[in-house]
Amino acid sequence: MSDSTAARRPLKTRNAKWAGALAKWLAKTGLTPNQISVGSIFFALVAAVAFVYANQVSKIPAGWLFLAGAAGIQLRLLCNMLDGMVAVEGGLRTKTGELYNEIPDRFADALILIGAGYSSGDAMQCVLAGWLAALLAVITAYVRALGVAAGAAQCFYGPMAKPHRMALLTAASIVGAICVWLECHVKIIPIALWLMIAGCLVTIYRRIRQIAAELKAKG
């Protein structure tokens, strides 16, 4: 993680007692913040594989695979939170921390969203939605990073910042599991992906507008 706490995404769960206790325990194990950051890719891969295989099995295991996808997403987010807590609260910040904070995130986003695109089969609209959502997720992060490089503050505007994207897909995965078990033929995850795409476009616009306004105000 980087040396600046001001650059951290505001998260309410960071102040939870269980989160602090878990971060302290991880720091004692010898795990570094950078290792935790990279670990998020593993859980993202678990989610991606679960989504891909959910379309290739019968309804009982398919439902569990959707739930595994949801769990993988949440564990990825847990890594994203704990790496910063171990770095800052645990006093283990490094000069390369910002690289490890950002780069694994981009891989994790792509793995999860592209995998979700294959959860409903090879239907072109679903696969396209997964790839397009992954592309726009990377662009939203790029706009934020570009703003910082240009001299603006970190802009975490939504409505489809990373926590919002992952919350939407987690909810869709749980509902998708229920639909599979109830033999409901509504494809929830593709719907969520297209909503995510629309939200990402709004997010990109809002971030660009905010960053531009801030830079103009600085003269």
Phi and psi in degrees as GROMACS dihedral restraints (atoms count N, CA, C in turn):
[ dihedral_restraints ]
;  ai    aj    ak    al  type     phi  dphi    fc
    3     4     5     6     1   -79.0    20    10
    4     5     6     7     1   172.0    20    10
    6     7     8     9     1   -81.8    20    10
    7     8     9    10     1    -9.9    20    10
    9    10    11    12     1  -100.4    20    10
   10    11    12    13     1   116.9    20    10
   12    13    14    15     1   -74.4    20    10
   13    14    15    16     1   -19.9    20    10
   15    16    17    18     1   -68.0    20    10
   16    17    18    19     1   -21.5    20    10
   18    19    20    21     1   -84.7    20    10
   19    20    21    22     1    -1.3    20    10
   21    22    23    24     1   -78.0    20    10
   22    23    24    25     1   143.2    20    10
   24    25    26    27     1   -68.9    20    10
   25    26    27    28     1   131.1    20    10
   27    28    29    30     1   -68.3    20    10
   28    29    30    31     1   123.1    20    10
   30    31    32    33     1  -133.9    20    10
   31    32    33    34     1   126.7    20    10
   33    34    35    36     1   -67.0    20    10
   34    35    36    37     1   -35.9    20    10
   36    37    38    39     1   -65.8    20    10
   37    38    39    40     1   -19.3    20    10
   39    40    41    42     1   -62.8    20    10
   40    41    42    43     1   -26.2    20    10
   42    43    44    45     1   -90.2    20    10
   43    44    45    46     1    -1.1    20    10
   45    46    47    48     1   -70.5    20    10
   46    47    48    49     1   144.7    20    10
   48    49    50    51     1   -61.2    20    10
   49    50    51    52     1   -40.4    20    10
   51    52    53    54     1   -64.2    20    10
   52    53    54    55     1   -35.5    20    10
   54    55    56    57     1   -67.5    20    10
   55    56    57    58     1   -42.7    20    10
   57    58    59    60     1   -63.3    20    10
   58    59    60    61     1   -41.2    20    10
   60    61    62    63     1   -65.6    20    10
   61    62    63    64     1   -40.4    20    10
   63    64    65    66     1   -67.5    20    10
   64    65    66    67     1   -39.5    20    10
   66    67    68    69     1   -63.7    20    10
   67    68    69    70     1   -41.3    20    10
   69    70    71    72     1   -63.9    20    10
   70    71    72    73     1   -40.8    20    10
   72    73    74    75     1   -64.5    20    10
   73    74    75    76     1   -42.1    20    10
   75    76    77    78     1   -63.6    20    10
   76    77    78    79     1   -39.9    20    10
   78    79    80    81     1   -61.4    20    10
   79    80    81    82     1   -36.5    20    10
   81    82    83    84     1   -72.5    20    10
   82    83    84    85     1   -25.1    20    10
   84    85    86    87     1   -73.2    20    10
   85    86    87    88     1   -16.5    20    10
   87    88    89    90     1    97.5    20    10
   88    89    90    91     1    -3.2    20    10
   90    91    92    93     1   -66.5    20    10
   91    92    93    94     1   135.9    20    10
   93    94    95    96     1   -91.4    20    10
   94    95    96    97     1   157.6    20    10
   96    97    98    99     1   -57.3    20    10
   97    98    99   100     1   -37.7    20    10
   99   100   101   102     1   -65.8    20    10
  100   101   102   103     1   -37.0    20    10
  102   103   104   105     1   -66.4    20    10
  103   104   105   106     1   -38.1    20    10
  105   106   107   108     1   -65.9    20    10
  106   107   108   109     1   -39.4    20    10
  108   109   110   111     1   -60.7    20    10
  109   110   111   112     1   -46.0    20    10
  111   112   113   114     1   -66.3    20    10
  112   113   114   115     1   -32.5    20    10
  114   115   116   117     1   -60.7    20    10
  115   116   117   118     1   -25.0    20    10
  117   118   119   120     1   -62.5    20    10
  118   119   120   121     1   -28.4    20    10
  120   121   122   123     1   -65.9    20    10
  121   122   123   124     1   -38.0    20    10
  123   124   125   126     1   -60.2    20    10
  124   125   126   127     1   -46.9    20    10
  126   127   128   129     1   -69.0    20    10
  127   128   129   130     1   -32.8    20    10
  129   130   131   132     1   -64.4    20    10
  130   131   132   133     1   -39.7    20    10
  132   133   134   135     1   -65.2    20    10
  133   134   135   136     1   -39.4    20    10
  135   136   137   138     1   -58.4    20    10
  136   137   138   139     1   -46.3    20    10
  138   139   140   141     1   -62.0    20    10
  139   140   141   142     1   -44.7    20    10
  141   142   143   144     1   -61.8    20    10
  142   143   144   145     1   -46.3    20    10
  144   145   146   147     1   -63.1    20    10
  145   146   147   148     1   -41.3    20    10
  147   148   149   150     1   -60.6    20    10
  148   149   150   151     1   -43.7    20    10
  150   151   152   153     1   -64.3    20    10
  151   152   153   154     1   -43.5    20    10
  153   154   155   156     1   -63.0    20    10
  154   155   156   157     1   -43.7    20    10
  156   157   158   159     1   -80.7    20    10
  157   158   159   160     1   -14.7    20    10
  159   160   161   162     1   -61.0    20    10
  160   161   162   163     1   -26.9    20    10
  162   163   164   165     1   -86.1    20    10
  163   164   165   166     1    -4.5    20    10
  165   166   167   168     1  -113.6    20    10
  166   167   168   169     1     8.1    20    10
  168   169   170   171     1  -128.8    20    10
  169   170   171   172     1   173.3    20    10
  171   172   173   174     1   -70.5    20    10
  172   173   174   175     1   172.3    20    10
  174   175   176   177     1   -64.4    20    10
  175   176   177   178     1   -33.8    20    10
  177   178   179   180     1   -65.2    20    10
  178   179   180   181     1   -56.6    20    10
  180   181   182   183     1   -67.0    20    10
  181   182   183   184     1   -28.3    20    10
  183   184   185   186     1   -61.1    20    10
  184   185   186   187     1   -42.4    20    10
  186   187   188   189     1   -60.8    20    10
  187   188   189   190     1   -42.2    20    10
  189   190   191   192     1   -68.0    20    10
  190   191   192   193     1   -33.1    20    10
  192   193   194   195     1   -67.5    20    10
  193   194   195   196     1   -36.7    20    10
  195   196   197   198     1   -62.3    20    10
  196   197   198   199     1   -40.7    20    10
  198   199   200   201     1   -67.4    20    10
  199   200   201   202     1   -35.6    20    10
  201   202   203   204     1   -63.8    20    10
  202   203   204   205     1   -37.1    20    10
  204   205   206   207     1   -62.4    20    10
  205   206   207   208     1   -44.0    20    10
  207   208   209   210     1   -62.3    20    10
  208   209   210   211     1   -41.5    20    10
  210   211   212   213     1   -65.0    20    10
  211   212   213   214     1   -41.4    20    10
  213   214   215   216     1   -60.5    20    10
  214   215   216   217     1   -40.8    20    10
  216   217   218   219     1   -61.3    20    10
  217   218   219   220     1   -46.9    20    10
  219   220   221   222     1   -68.6    20    10
  220   221   222   223     1   -35.3    20    10
  222   223   224   225     1   -69.4    20    10
  223   224   225   226     1   -34.1    20    10
  225   226   227   228     1   -61.9    20    10
  226   227   228   229     1   -45.4    20    10
  228   229   230   231     1   -64.5    20    10
  229   230   231   232     1   -35.3    20    10
  231   232   233   234     1   -62.6    20    10
  232   233   234   235     1   -41.7    20    10
  234   235   236   237     1   -61.1    20    10
  235   236   237   238     1   -42.8    20    10
  237   238   239   240     1   -60.7    20    10
  238   239   240   241     1   -32.8    20    10
  240   241   242   243     1   -81.4    20    10
  241   242   243   244     1   -44.2    20    10
  243   244   245   246     1   -71.1    20    10
  244   245   246   247     1   -29.4    20    10
  246   247   248   249     1   -60.9    20    10
  247   248   249   250     1   -41.6    20    10
  249   250   251   252     1   -69.0    20    10
  250   251   252   253     1   -38.4    20    10
  252   253   254   255     1   -67.1    20    10
  253   254   255   256     1   -41.5    20    10
  255   256   257   258     1   -65.7    20    10
  256   257   258   259     1   -37.1    20    10
  258   259   260   261     1   -69.2    20    10
  259   260   261   262     1   -49.4    20    10
  261   262   263   264     1   -83.8    20    10
  262   263   264   265     1   -60.0    20    10
  264   265   266   267     1   -67.4    20    10
  265   266   267   268     1   -30.1    20    10
  267   268   269   270     1   -88.3    20    10
  268   269   270   271     1    -3.8    20    10
  270   271   272   273     1    67.7    20    10
  271   272   273   274     1    32.6    20    10
  273   274   275   276     1  -115.9    20    10
  274   275   276   277     1    31.4    20    10
  276   277   278   279     1   -66.2    20    10
  277   278   279   280     1   146.4    20    10
  279   280   281   282     1  -130.4    20    10
  280   281   282   283     1   161.2    20    10
  282   283   284   285     1   -70.9    20    10
  283   284   285   286     1   -22.2    20    10
  285   286   287   288     1   -95.8    20    10
  286   287   288   289     1     5.4    20    10
  288   289   290   291     1   -59.6    20    10
  289   290   291   292     1   -37.8    20    10
  291   292   293   294     1   -63.6    20    10
  292   293   294   295     1   -35.6    20    10
  294   295   296   297     1   -63.3    20    10
  295   296   297   298     1   -46.7    20    10
  297   298   299   300     1   -71.0    20    10
  298   299   300   301     1   -22.8    20    10
  300   301   302   303     1   -75.1    20    10
  301   302   303   304     1   -36.2    20    10
  303   304   305   306     1   -95.8    20    10
  304   305   306   307     1   -46.4    20    10
  306   307   308   309     1   -63.6    20    10
  307   308   309   310     1   -47.6    20    10
  309   310   311   312     1   -58.9    20    10
  310   311   312   313     1   -32.8    20    10
  312   313   314   315     1   -59.5    20    10
  313   314   315   316     1   -41.6    20    10
  315   316   317   318     1   -67.5    20    10
  316   317   318   319     1   -40.2    20    10
  318   319   320   321     1   -65.7    20    10
  319   320   321   322     1   -42.0    20    10
  321   322   323   324     1   -63.2    20    10
  322   323   324   325     1   -45.0    20    10
  324   325   326   327     1   -56.1    20    10
  325   326   327   328     1   -49.6    20    10
  327   328   329   330     1   -62.1    20    10
  328   329   330   331     1   -45.8    20    10
  330   331   332   333     1   -60.0    20    10
  331   332   333   334     1   -48.2    20    10
  333   334   335   336     1   -65.8    20    10
  334   335   336   337     1   -47.4    20    10
  336   337   338   339     1   -73.1    20    10
  337   338   339   340     1   -39.5    20    10
  339   340   341   342     1   -66.6    20    10
  340   341   342   343     1   -42.1    20    10
  342   343   344   345     1   -60.2    20    10
  343   344   345   346     1   -41.5    20    10
  345   346   347   348     1   -61.7    20    10
  346   347   348   349     1   -31.7    20    10
  348   349   350   351     1   -64.9    20    10
  349   350   351   352     1   -22.8    20    10
  351   352   353   354     1   -97.8    20    10
  352   353   354   355     1     5.4    20    10
  354   355   356   357     1   -72.5    20    10
  355   356   357   358     1   -18.7    20    10
  357   358   359   360     1  -111.5    20    10
  358   359   360   361     1    25.8    20    10
  360   361   362   363     1    96.8    20    10
  361   362   363   364     1  -164.7    20    10
  363   364   365   366     1   -94.0    20    10
  364   365   366   367     1    17.3    20    10
  366   367   368   369     1   -57.1    20    10
  367   368   369   370     1   125.8    20    10
  369   370   371   372     1   -57.3    20    10
  370   371   372   373     1   -39.0    20    10
  372   373   374   375     1   -67.3    20    10
  373   374   375   376     1   -32.2    20    10
  375   376   377   378     1   -74.8    20    10
  376   377   378   379     1   -45.6    20    10
  378   379   380   381     1   -61.7    20    10
  379   380   381   382     1   -43.6    20    10
  381   382   383   384     1   -60.5    20    10
  382   383   384   385     1   -41.7    20    10
  384   385   386   387     1   -61.4    20    10
  385   386   387   388     1   -40.9    20    10
  387   388   389   390     1   -63.2    20    10
  388   389   390   391     1   -47.4    20    10
  390   391   392   393     1   -66.8    20    10
  391   392   393   394     1   -40.5    20    10
  393   394   395   396     1   -67.7    20    10
  394   395   396   397     1   -39.9    20    10
  396   397   398   399     1   -62.6    20    10
  397   398   399   400     1   -40.5    20    10
  399   400   401   402     1   -63.3    20    10
  400   401   402   403     1   -43.1    20    10
  402   403   404   405     1   -61.8    20    10
  403   404   405   406     1   -47.2    20    10
  405   406   407   408     1   -69.3    20    10
  406   407   408   409     1   -30.9    20    10
  408   409   410   411     1   -62.6    20    10
  409   410   411   412     1   -42.1    20    10
  411   412   413   414     1   -65.9    20    10
  412   413   414   415     1   -39.5    20    10
  414   415   416   417     1   -66.5    20    10
  415   416   417   418     1   -38.6    20    10
  417   418   419   420     1   -60.3    20    10
  418   419   420   421     1   -41.3    20    10
  420   421   422   423     1   -69.6    20    10
  421   422   423   424     1   -37.0    20    10
  423   424   425   426     1   -63.6    20    10
  424   425   426   427     1   -42.1    20    10
  426   427   428   429     1   -61.5    20    10
  427   428   429   430     1   -43.1    20    10
  429   430   431   432     1   -60.3    20    10
  430   431   432   433     1   -47.7    20    10
  432   433   434   435     1   -65.9    20    10
  433   434   435   436     1   -38.1    20    10
  435   436   437   438     1   -64.0    20    10
  436   437   438   439     1   -38.3    20    10
  438   439   440   441     1   -61.9    20    10
  439   440   441   442     1   -42.8    20    10
  441   442   443   444     1   -64.1    20    10
  442   443   444   445     1   -43.0    20    10
  444   445   446   447     1   -62.4    20    10
  445   446   447   448     1   -31.2    20    10
  447   448   449   450     1   -82.0    20    10
  448   449   450   451     1    -8.6    20    10
  450   451   452   453     1   110.8    20    10
  451   452   453   454     1     6.5    20    10
  453   454   455   456     1   -91.6    20    10
  454   455   456   457     1   167.1    20    10
  456   457   458   459     1   -77.2    20    10
  457   458   459   460     1   162.8    20    10
  459   460   461   462     1   -58.1    20    10
  460   461   462   463     1   132.2    20    10
  462   463   464   465     1  -116.4    20    10
  463   464   465   466     1   109.1    20    10
  465   466   467   468     1  -103.8    20    10
  466   467   468   469     1    23.4    20    10
  468   469   470   471     1   -53.3    20    10
  469   470   471   472     1   145.9    20    10
  471   472   473   474     1   -98.7    20    10
  472   473   474   475     1  -157.5    20    10
  474   475   476   477     1   -85.9    20    10
  475   476   477   478     1     0.2    20    10
  477   478   479   480     1  -128.6    20    10
  478   479   480   481     1    52.2    20    10
  480   481   482   483     1   -69.3    20    10
  481   482   483   484     1   172.1    20    10
  483   484   485   486     1   -51.7    20    10
  484   485   486   487     1   -49.4    20    10
  486   487   488   489     1   -61.0    20    10
  487   488   489   490     1   -35.1    20    10
  489   490   491   492     1   -70.1    20    10
  490   491   492   493     1   -41.7    20    10
  492   493   494   495     1   -61.2    20    10
  493   494   495   496     1   -45.9    20    10
  495   496   497   498     1   -71.8    20    10
  496   497   498   499     1   -32.4    20    10
  498   499   500   501     1   -66.0    20    10
  499   500   501   502     1   -42.5    20    10
  501   502   503   504     1   -62.4    20    10
  502   503   504   505     1   -46.1    20    10
  504   505   506   507     1   -70.9    20    10
  505   506   507   508     1   -33.4    20    10
  507   508   509   510     1   -62.6    20    10
  508   509   510   511     1   -47.8    20    10
  510   511   512   513     1   -61.5    20    10
  511   512   513   514     1   -42.3    20    10
  513   514   515   516     1   -63.5    20    10
  514   515   516   517     1   -36.0    20    10
  516   517   518   519     1   -66.8    20    10
  517   518   519   520     1   -42.6    20    10
  519   520   521   522     1   -65.9    20    10
  520   521   522   523     1   -44.9    20    10
  522   523   524   525     1   -64.2    20    10
  523   524   525   526     1   -38.0    20    10
  525   526   527   528     1   -60.9    20    10
  526   527   528   529     1   -39.8    20    10
  528   529   530   531     1   -63.0    20    10
  529   530   531   532     1   -44.3    20    10
  531   532   533   534     1   -62.8    20    10
  532   533   534   535     1   -41.6    20    10
  534   535   536   537     1   -62.9    20    10
  535   536   537   538     1   -39.0    20    10
  537   538   539   540     1   -63.1    20    10
  538   539   540   541     1   -45.9    20    10
  540   541   542   543     1   -68.6    20    10
  541   542   543   544     1   -30.4    20    10
  543   544   545   546     1   -90.0    20    10
  544   545   546   547     1     4.3    20    10
  546   547   548   549     1    58.0    20    10
  547   548   549   550     1    36.5    20    10
  549   550   551   552     1   -86.2    20    10
  550   551   552   553     1   132.2    20    10
  552   553   554   555     1   -94.1    20    10
  553   554   555   556     1    11.4    20    10
  555   556   557   558     1   -76.7    20    10
  556   557   558   559     1   128.6    20    10
  558   559   560   561     1   -88.6    20    10
  559   560   561   562     1    98.8    20    10
  561   562   563   564     1   -74.1    20    10
  562   563   564   565     1   -44.0    20    10
  564   565   566   567     1   -63.4    20    10
  565   566   567   568     1   -43.1    20    10
  567   568   569   570     1   -58.6    20    10
  568   569   570   571     1   -38.2    20    10
  570   571   572   573     1   -62.0    20    10
  571   572   573   574     1   -44.4    20    10
  573   574   575   576     1   -62.8    20    10
  574   575   576   577     1   -38.8    20    10
  576   577   578   579     1   -65.3    20    10
  577   578   579   580     1   -40.4    20    10
  579   580   581   582     1   -69.6    20    10
  580   581   582   583     1   -35.4    20    10
  582   583   584   585     1   -63.3    20    10
  583   584   585   586     1   -39.0    20    10
  585   586   587   588     1   -63.8    20    10
  586   587   588   589     1   -41.5    20    10
  588   589   590   591     1   -59.8    20    10
  589   590   591   592     1   -47.8    20    10
  591   592   593   594     1   -61.6    20    10
  592   593   594   595     1   -43.1    20    10
  594   595   596   597     1   -65.8    20    10
  595   596   597   598     1   -36.5    20    10
  597   598   599   600     1   -64.6    20    10
  598   599   600   601     1   -39.2    20    10
  600   601   602   603     1   -62.4    20    10
  601   602   603   604     1   -41.7    20    10
  603   604   605   606     1   -65.4    20    10
  604   605   606   607     1   -41.1    20    10
  606   607   608   609     1   -61.9    20    10
  607   608   609   610     1   -45.4    20    10
  609   610   611   612     1   -60.3    20    10
  610   611   612   613     1   -44.8    20    10
  612   613   614   615     1   -61.4    20    10
  613   614   615   616     1   -47.0    20    10
  615   616   617   618     1   -62.9    20    10
  616   617   618   619     1   -40.5    20    10
  618   619   620   621     1   -67.7    20    10
  619   620   621   622     1   -43.7    20    10
  621   622   623   624     1   -61.1    20    10
  622   623   624   625     1   -43.8    20    10
  624   625   626   627     1   -63.2    20    10
  625   626   627   628     1   -43.9    20    10
  627   628   629   630     1   -65.5    20    10
  628   629   630   631     1   -44.7    20    10
  630   631   632   633     1   -64.6    20    10
  631   632   633   634     1   -43.5    20    10
  633   634   635   636     1   -61.3    20    10
  634   635   636   637     1   -42.6    20    10
  636   637   638   639     1   -63.5    20    10
  637   638   639   640     1   -40.8    20    10
  639   640   641   642     1   -66.4    20    10
  640   641   642   643     1   -42.5    20    10
  642   643   644   645     1   -66.4    20    10
  643   644   645   646     1   -38.6    20    10
  645   646   647   648     1   -65.9    20    10
  646   647   648   649     1   -37.2    20    10
  648   649   650   651     1   -65.7    20    10
  649   650   651   652     1   -28.2    20    10
  651   652   653   654     1   -77.1    20    10
  652   653   654   655     1   -12.7    20    10
